Amino acid sequence: MRVAEDWKDYEILATGSGEKLERWGEVILLRPDPQVIWRAKSSLENSKALNAHYRREKTGGGHWEIKKPMPDEWVIGYKNLKFKIKPMGFKHTGLFPEQAANWDMMVKLIKGAKREIKVLNLFAYTGGATVASASAGASVVHVDASKGMVERAKENACLSGLKDAKIRYIVDDCFKFVEREIRRGNKYDAIILDPPSYGRGPNGEMWKLEDCLFDFLEKLTKVLSDKPLFVLLNSYTTGLQPIVLKNLLELTFKSPAISYELGLPTRENIVLPCGNSGVIVWKN
């Protein structure tokens, strides 16, 4: 497991009874977490510091219940990176803090390459991996089907002092974008993908991870440069083991891969699992 231990502006304060109590800067949020199957030592929703609690609806979805005044959005930092945080639907805040362990890895790899690295970031969301890669000197193509998330990624880049960095933002279905890149003959030294379990493209394209991921990875082999640096695959799908990601990468890219869980430390001195990653790293 790789644990994101270097946060200053984020921490998990307590867990239990299907929820986690988190500090995002000065704001305290309580959100559901399917991995938390143990009982809470005390009532998390009665925490005096709590600003907002995401409550699930019996019919699906949910809503934020505001407990104490809080800003609509605010900024937190990780090392030299800055991110806008905003509670949104489906319990999200616009950032997955456990990915900091992967950001550190890709920054080290890109800087260590000592050459310009072209990065393709797919299902790129609000751009955590994009700003990390750009901060290390890479040129990045950032692709996501959500216009709102791409706009947020631009804001995060500006907040991180990367307004003039070599980042190209694309609102598109990732599968179709990659097919066009294959036809154009464009190549990338590093590929990052963070595919959802289910998704829908801007024109109604359907994505289901188990049905689409293997074929998609095979297509990605055609946009990898002749001197690749790394391919990173993330998954939050419950039940999809790290070894599955390792197998997928090795079967498609024909190179040795490693896989691991991602985790976040808590004040309870335990680590909360937060998904899995698989990566292939090539020697420069």
Residue pairs with C-beta under 8 A, 6 or more apart in sequence:
1 260
1 261
1 262
1 263
1 271
1 273
2 101
2 102
2 105
2 260
2 261
2 262
2 263
2 277
3 101
3 262
3 263
3 264
3 265
3 271
4 97
4 98
4 99
4 100
4 101
4 262
4 263
4 264
4 265
5 265
6 78
6 79
6 100
6 104
7 78
7 97
7 100
8 77
8 78
9 24
9 25
9 76
9 77
9 78
10 22
10 23
10 24
10 25
10 76
10 78
10 97
11 22
11 23
11 265
11 266
11 267
12 20
12 21
12 22
12 23
12 264
12 265
12 266
12 267
12 272
13 21
13 22
13 23
13 28
13 47
13 266
13 267
14 20
14 21
14 40
14 41
14 42
14 44
14 47
14 266
14 267
14 268
15 21
15 33
15 36
15 38
15 40
15 44
15 266
15 268
15 270
15 272
16 36
16 38
16 39
16 40
16 41
16 44
17 36
17 38
17 39
17 40
17 44
18 32
18 33
18 34
18 36
18 37
19 30
19 31
19 32
19 33
19 36
19 40
19 44
19 45
20 30
20 31
20 33
20 36
20 266
20 272
21 28
21 29
21 30
21 44
21 47
21 50
22 28
22 29
22 30
22 31
24 74
24 76
24 85
24 93
25 74
25 75
25 76
25 85
26 74
27 51
27 52
27 70
27 71
27 74
27 85
28 47
28 49
28 50
28 51
28 52
29 50
29 51
29 52
29 53
29 54
29 87
29 93
30 44
30 45
30 47
30 50
30 52
30 53
30 54
31 54
31 91
32 54
32 56
32 62
32 91
33 272
34 238
35 272
35 273
35 274
36 272
44 50
45 53
49 68
50 67
50 68
51 66
51 67
51 68
51 69
51 70
52 64
52 65
52 66
52 67
52 68
52 70
52 87
53 64
53 65
53 67
54 62
54 63
54 64
54 65
54 87
54 91
55 62
55 63
55 64
55 65
56 62
57 63
61 89
61 90
62 90
62 91
64 87
72 86
73 84
73 85
73 86
74 84
74 85
74 86
75 82
75 83
75 84
75 85
75 159
76 82
76 83
76 85
76 95
77 83
78 97
78 100
78 103
80 135
80 160
80 161
81 103
81 128
81 131
81 132
81 135
81 156
81 160
82 156
82 159
82 160
83 94
83 95
83 126
83 128
83 131
83 156
83 159
83 160
84 94
84 126
84 152
84 155
84 156
84 159
85 93
85 94
85 95
86 93
86 94
87 93
88 94
94 126
94 152
95 126
95 128
96 125
96 128
96 274
96 275
97 264
98 262
98 263
98 264
98 274
98 275
99 128
99 129
99 234
99 262
100 128
101 262
102 129
102 232
102 234
102 262
102 277
103 128
103 129
103 132
105 232
105 279
106 129
106 132
106 133
106 136
106 190
106 192
106 230
106 232
107 132
107 133
107 135
107 136
109 190
109 229
109 230
109 281
110 117
110 119
110 133
110 136
110 137
110 138
110 190
110 229
111 136
111 137
112 284
113 189
113 229
113 284
114 284
115 284
116 137
116 138
116 139
117 133
117 137
117 138
117 139
117 189
117 190
117 229
118 138
118 139
118 140
118 141
118 187
118 188
118 189
118 190
118 225
119 130
119 133
119 138
119 139
119 140
119 141
119 188
119 189
119 190
119 191
119 192
120 140
120 141
120 143
120 181
120 188
120 190
120 191
120 192
120 223
121 127
121 129
121 130
121 133
121 140
121 141
121 142
121 143
121 192
121 193
122 143
122 174
122 177
122 178
122 191
122 192
122 193
122 194
122 195
123 143
123 144
123 174
123 193
123 194
123 195
123 196
123 199
124 130
124 142
124 143
124 144
124 149
124 150
124 153
124 192
124 194
125 144
125 146
125 149
125 153
125 194
126 149
126 152
126 153
126 156
127 142
127 152
127 153
127 154
127 156
127 157
128 156
129 192
129 194
129 232
130 140
130 142
130 153
130 156
130 157
130 167
131 153
131 156
131 157
131 160
131 162
133 140
133 190
133 192
134 140
134 157
134 160
134 162
134 165
134 166
134 167
135 160
135 162
135 165
138 166
138 190
139 166
139 167
139 168
140 165
140 166
140 167
140 168
141 167
141 168
141 170
141 188
142 150
142 153
142 167
142 168
142 169
142 170
143 170
143 172
143 174
143 177
144 150
144 153
144 170
144 171
144 174
145 171
145 172
145 173
145 174
145 199
145 200
145 201
145 202
145 205
146 171
147 171
147 202
150 169
150 170
150 171
153 169
154 169
157 163
157 165
157 167
170 177
171 202
172 201
172 202
173 201
173 202
173 203
173 205
174 193
174 195
174 201
174 216
175 201
175 205
175 207
175 212
175 216
175 219
176 201
176 205
178 216
178 219
178 220
178 223
179 219
181 223
182 219
182 222
182 223
186 223
187 223
187 224
187 225
187 226
188 223
188 224
188 225
189 224
189 225
189 227
189 228
189 229
190 228
190 229
190 230
190 231
190 232
191 220
191 223
191 224
191 230
191 231
191 232
192 231
192 232
192 234
193 216
193 220
193 232
193 233
193 234
194 234
195 207
195 209
195 212
195 213
195 216
195 234
195 235
196 207
196 209
196 236
197 208
197 209
197 236
197 237
198 207
198 208
198 209
199 206
199 207
200 206
200 207
201 207
209 235
209 237
209 240
213 248
214 248
214 251
214 252
217 233
217 248
217 249
217 252
217 253
218 252
220 231
220 252
221 252
221 253
224 231
224 253
227 282
227 284
228 282
229 281
229 282
229 284
230 279
230 280
230 281
230 282
231 249
231 253
231 279
231 280
232 277
232 278
232 279
233 245
233 248
233 249
233 277
233 278
233 279
234 262
234 275
234 276
234 277
235 244
235 245
235 275
235 276
235 277
235 278
236 274
236 275
240 276
241 276
242 259
242 260
242 261
242 276
242 277
242 278
243 259
244 259
245 257
245 259
245 276
245 277
245 278
246 257
246 258
246 259
246 278
248 278
249 255
249 257
249 259
249 278
249 279
249 280
250 256
250 257
250 280
253 280
255 280
255 282
256 280
257 278
257 279
257 280
258 278
258 279
259 276
259 277
259 278
259 279
260 276
260 277
260 278
261 273
261 274
261 275
261 276
262 273
262 274
262 275
262 276
262 277
263 271
263 272
263 273
263 274
264 271
264 272
264 274
265 271
265 272
266 272
